[in-house]
Amino acid sequence: MTGPDRQQALAREARMVAVVLAAAMLVWMGAQWLGGRMGWETRFVFLFDLAAMAAFVWSLAVTWRIWRRGKTGQGN
């Protein structure tokens, strides 16, 4: 992959990370609010905490990969 194509691919991945982060945060906040309103047991609400943490770890890994790809492309 060359210059502009590579940059577009990196930008597309970065947008995907941003959407996943925003969606995970909104779903997590909504689940916390809804769980409190509906009186859900803590163990059920904790599942949303684990899902949000998984999304954040995934986003961190993909962001690291994007950063590494961008860094190797600058030197050549």
C-alpha atoms as a printed R data frame, in Angstrom:
   type eleno elety resid chain resno       x      y      z
1  ATOM     1    CA   MET     A     1   0.000  0.000  0.000
2  ATOM     2    CA   THR     A     2   1.377  3.411 -0.932
3  ATOM     3    CA   GLY     A     3   1.068  6.951  0.471
4  ATOM     4    CA   PRO     A     4  -2.538  8.143  0.026
5  ATOM     5    CA   ASP     A     5  -4.003  4.620  0.134
6  ATOM     6    CA   ARG     A     6  -2.128  3.891  3.342
7  ATOM     7    CA   GLN     A     7  -3.268  7.150  4.927
8  ATOM     8    CA   GLN     A     8  -6.878  6.459  3.972
9  ATOM     9    CA   ALA     A     9  -6.689  2.980  5.492
10 ATOM    10    CA   LEU     A    10  -5.244  4.371  8.724
11 ATOM    11    CA   ALA     A    11  -7.914  7.084  8.827
12 ATOM    12    CA   ARG     A    12 -10.662  4.499  8.265
13 ATOM    13    CA   GLU     A    13  -9.348  2.388 11.161
14 ATOM    14    CA   ALA     A    14  -9.107  5.454 13.391
15 ATOM    15    CA   ARG     A    15 -12.737  6.360 12.629
16 ATOM    16    CA   MET     A    16 -13.783  2.809 13.487
17 ATOM    17    CA   VAL     A    17 -11.986  3.071 16.846
18 ATOM    18    CA   ALA     A    18 -13.711  6.387 17.543
19 ATOM    19    CA   VAL     A    19 -17.151  4.932 16.768
20 ATOM    20    CA   VAL     A    20 -16.529  1.867 18.949
21 ATOM    21    CA   LEU     A    21 -15.343  4.035 21.853
22 ATOM    22    CA   ALA     A    22 -18.333  6.375 21.614
23 ATOM    23    CA   ALA     A    23 -20.840  3.527 21.244
24 ATOM    24    CA   ALA     A    24 -19.326  1.567 24.125
25 ATOM    25    CA   MET     A    25 -19.462  4.586 26.404
26 ATOM    26    CA   LEU     A    26 -23.070  5.434 25.481
27 ATOM    27    CA   VAL     A    27 -24.254  1.832 25.881
28 ATOM    28    CA   TRP     A    28 -22.417  1.500 29.185
29 ATOM    29    CA   MET     A    29 -23.877  4.749 30.549
30 ATOM    30    CA   GLY     A    30 -27.357  3.767 29.355
31 ATOM    31    CA   ALA     A    31 -27.077  0.344 30.965
32 ATOM    32    CA   GLN     A    32 -25.949  1.878 34.258
33 ATOM    33    CA   TRP     A    33 -28.851  4.306 34.239
34 ATOM    34    CA   LEU     A    34 -31.397  1.696 33.169
35 ATOM    35    CA   GLY     A    35 -30.077 -0.821 35.686
36 ATOM    36    CA   GLY     A    36 -30.494  1.683 38.489
37 ATOM    37    CA   ARG     A    37 -34.012  2.615 37.384
38 ATOM    38    CA   MET     A    38 -35.190 -0.960 36.923
39 ATOM    39    CA   GLY     A    39 -33.447 -2.383 39.967
40 ATOM    40    CA   TRP     A    40 -31.299 -4.897 38.104
41 ATOM    41    CA   GLU     A    41 -29.039 -7.105 40.161
42 ATOM    42    CA   THR     A    42 -25.425 -6.006 40.336
43 ATOM    43    CA   ARG     A    43 -24.221 -9.129 38.550
44 ATOM    44    CA   PHE     A    44 -26.216 -8.230 35.431
45 ATOM    45    CA   VAL     A    45 -25.013 -4.646 35.358
46 ATOM    46    CA   PHE     A    46 -21.455 -5.919 35.859
47 ATOM    47    CA   LEU     A    47 -21.727 -7.672 32.482
48 ATOM    48    CA   PHE     A    48 -22.035 -4.253 30.836
49 ATOM    49    CA   ASP     A    49 -18.947 -3.128 32.750
50 ATOM    50    CA   LEU     A    50 -17.002 -6.094 31.373
51 ATOM    51    CA   ALA     A    51 -18.245 -5.458 27.836
52 ATOM    52    CA   ALA     A    52 -17.204 -1.794 28.056
53 ATOM    53    CA   MET     A    53 -13.772 -2.759 29.370
54 ATOM    54    CA   ALA     A    54 -13.365 -5.232 26.502
55 ATOM    55    CA   ALA     A    55 -14.253 -2.501 23.995
56 ATOM    56    CA   PHE     A    56 -11.734 -0.125 25.593
57 ATOM    57    CA   VAL     A    57  -8.955 -2.749 25.552
58 ATOM    58    CA   TRP     A    58  -9.737 -3.549 21.906
59 ATOM    59    CA   SER     A    59  -9.656  0.162 21.051
60 ATOM    60    CA   LEU     A    60  -6.321  0.575 22.792
61 ATOM    61    CA   ALA     A    61  -4.847 -2.376 20.865
62 ATOM    62    CA   VAL     A    62  -6.089 -1.084 17.509
63 ATOM    63    CA   THR     A    63  -4.896  2.448 18.292
64 ATOM    64    CA   TRP     A    64  -1.453  1.059 19.147
65 ATOM    65    CA   ARG     A    65  -1.409 -0.799 15.828
66 ATOM    66    CA   ILE     A    66  -2.412  2.360 13.923
67 ATOM    67    CA   TRP     A    67   0.305  4.335 15.682
68 ATOM    68    CA   ARG     A    68   2.942  1.706 14.861
69 ATOM    69    CA   ARG     A    69   1.899  1.567 11.190
70 ATOM    70    CA   GLY     A    70   2.010  5.350 10.923
71 ATOM    71    CA   LYS     A    71   5.388  5.503 12.594
72 ATOM    72    CA   THR     A    72   6.992  2.932 10.271
73 ATOM    73    CA   GLY     A    73   5.587  4.744  7.230
74 ATOM    74    CA   GLN     A    74   7.225  8.076  8.141
75 ATOM    75    CA   GLY     A    75  10.800  6.811  8.125
76 ATOM    76    CA   ASN     A    76  10.692  5.312  4.593
